[in-house]
């Protein structure tokens, strides 16, 4: 399979890469030399950059924010838990995935994963909260986004 970098992968492409349960958004890339630490494997902090890069794309694609309008909500991580499962090395192809698992009126839970060589290498579970553009109060998730969470992500509405 020829892997396309920086391009959303469809479920068939995800499955061909070894991802057991295709996710709503997945994109591929390759480990760079600058992402390695002194032990010659990917630095732990780099995983957070990979997760953030895809999370921003997800937020834009789902219509929550373009990050360029004064009226866009602030989207902040309230809590998160990362689990490093297996190291990664130079030049490995990998796919980062993400999807919403549950949502409320002003927050949602997301699961993100990194896959390489048919193996799950790291996971990040987080809760994101939407705030008013000035940070003064919570910002409600738009109805169209909540519909998309349910229809595409199969997320559960909590409360």
Secondary structure, DSSP 8 states (H G I E B T S, - for coil): ----BTS---HHHHHHTT-SS--SEEEEEE--GGGB-TTSSB-HHHHHHHHHHHHHHHHHHTTS--S--TTS-EEEEEEEEEEE-S---TT-EEEEEEEEEEE-SSEEEEEEEEEETTEEEEEEEEEEEEE-TTSSSB----HHHHHHIIIII--EE--
